[in-house]
Amino acid sequence: MIFKIIFGCLILSLLISTNVFAQGVNIELRAETWDIPRHGEALLTVPELSKVMQMWMDDPSRKIELRYPGGEEGELWVEELKDWFVSLGVPSSVIQLTPGSHAEDIINIVIIKAEK
């Protein structure tokens, strides 16, 4: 009986970790973090954005999905963020905008490994 429970837990943890890996790396950018004077050098000091850029530069075939809060304010925010990524060298073709972050003050940045 205990073997079945341990085996079940092992299978469940394997499925969960595989699903997380398949979905990509999720980084939260909060509105309070974004509330800084914005220019290229300053943006690269934001740990969340620096991590995104580093991951993308390590593998430029990755896609970047920006899950943003709905409404006009969320759309303006995500468009500005996308423009900054493009100005930092990320092609706009690898950036996907998706409405529906889980909070109105967060953009979820998902780094997705390219399918082979």
Contacts in CASP RR format, 6 or more apart in sequence:
PFRMAT RR
TARGET T0000
AUTHOR 0000-0000-0000
METHOD contacts of the structure
MODEL  1
MIFKIIFGCLILSLLISTNVFAQGVNIELRAETWDIPRHGEALLTVPELS
KVMQMWMDDPSRKIELRYPGGEEGELWVEELKDWFVSLGVPSSVIQLTPG
SHAEDIINIVIIKAEK
23 110 0 8 1.000
23 112 0 8 1.000
24 110 0 8 1.000
24 111 0 8 1.000
24 112 0 8 1.000
24 113 0 8 1.000
25 55 0 8 1.000
25 110 0 8 1.000
25 111 0 8 1.000
26 108 0 8 1.000
26 109 0 8 1.000
26 110 0 8 1.000
27 48 0 8 1.000
27 51 0 8 1.000
27 52 0 8 1.000
27 108 0 8 1.000
27 109 0 8 1.000
27 110 0 8 1.000
27 111 0 8 1.000
28 48 0 8 1.000
28 106 0 8 1.000
28 107 0 8 1.000
28 108 0 8 1.000
28 109 0 8 1.000
29 46 0 8 1.000
29 48 0 8 1.000
29 49 0 8 1.000
29 81 0 8 1.000
29 106 0 8 1.000
29 107 0 8 1.000
29 108 0 8 1.000
29 109 0 8 1.000
30 105 0 8 1.000
30 106 0 8 1.000
31 77 0 8 1.000
31 105 0 8 1.000
31 106 0 8 1.000
32 105 0 8 1.000
33 46 0 8 1.000
33 48 0 8 1.000
34 46 0 8 1.000
34 77 0 8 1.000
34 81 0 8 1.000
34 107 0 8 1.000
36 42 0 8 1.000
36 46 0 8 1.000
38 80 0 8 1.000
38 84 0 8 1.000
40 84 0 8 1.000
40 87 0 8 1.000
40 88 0 8 1.000
43 49 0 8 1.000
43 84 0 8 1.000
43 88 0 8 1.000
44 50 0 8 1.000
44 53 0 8 1.000
44 88 0 8 1.000
48 109 0 8 1.000
49 84 0 8 1.000
52 64 0 8 1.000
52 85 0 8 1.000
52 109 0 8 1.000
52 111 0 8 1.000
53 85 0 8 1.000
53 88 0 8 1.000
53 90 0 8 1.000
55 62 0 8 1.000
55 111 0 8 1.000
56 62 0 8 1.000
56 64 0 8 1.000
56 90 0 8 1.000
56 94 0 8 1.000
56 111 0 8 1.000
59 113 0 8 1.000
59 114 0 8 1.000
60 94 0 8 1.000
61 113 0 8 1.000
61 114 0 8 1.000
62 94 0 8 1.000
62 111 0 8 1.000
62 112 0 8 1.000
62 113 0 8 1.000
62 114 0 8 1.000
63 94 0 8 1.000
63 95 0 8 1.000
63 96 0 8 1.000
63 111 0 8 1.000
63 112 0 8 1.000
63 114 0 8 1.000
64 85 0 8 1.000
64 90 0 8 1.000
64 94 0 8 1.000
64 95 0 8 1.000
64 96 0 8 1.000
64 109 0 8 1.000
64 110 0 8 1.000
64 111 0 8 1.000
64 112 0 8 1.000
65 95 0 8 1.000
65 96 0 8 1.000
65 97 0 8 1.000
65 98 0 8 1.000
65 108 0 8 1.000
65 109 0 8 1.000
65 110 0 8 1.000
65 112 0 8 1.000
66 78 0 8 1.000
66 81 0 8 1.000
66 82 0 8 1.000
66 95 0 8 1.000
66 96 0 8 1.000
66 97 0 8 1.000
66 98 0 8 1.000
66 107 0 8 1.000
66 108 0 8 1.000
66 109 0 8 1.000
67 98 0 8 1.000
67 99 0 8 1.000
67 100 0 8 1.000
67 101 0 8 1.000
67 107 0 8 1.000
67 108 0 8 1.000
67 109 0 8 1.000
67 110 0 8 1.000
68 74 0 8 1.000
68 75 0 8 1.000
68 77 0 8 1.000
68 78 0 8 1.000
68 97 0 8 1.000
68 98 0 8 1.000
68 99 0 8 1.000
68 100 0 8 1.000
68 101 0 8 1.000
68 107 0 8 1.000
69 77 0 8 1.000
69 99 0 8 1.000
69 100 0 8 1.000
69 101 0 8 1.000
69 103 0 8 1.000
69 104 0 8 1.000
69 105 0 8 1.000
69 106 0 8 1.000
69 107 0 8 1.000
70 99 0 8 1.000
70 100 0 8 1.000
70 101 0 8 1.000
70 104 0 8 1.000
71 99 0 8 1.000
74 104 0 8 1.000
74 107 0 8 1.000
75 99 0 8 1.000
77 107 0 8 1.000
78 97 0 8 1.000
78 107 0 8 1.000
79 97 0 8 1.000
81 107 0 8 1.000
82 92 0 8 1.000
82 95 0 8 1.000
82 97 0 8 1.000
85 95 0 8 1.000
86 92 0 8 1.000
86 95 0 8 1.000
101 107 0 8 1.000
101 108 0 8 1.000
102 108 0 8 1.000
END
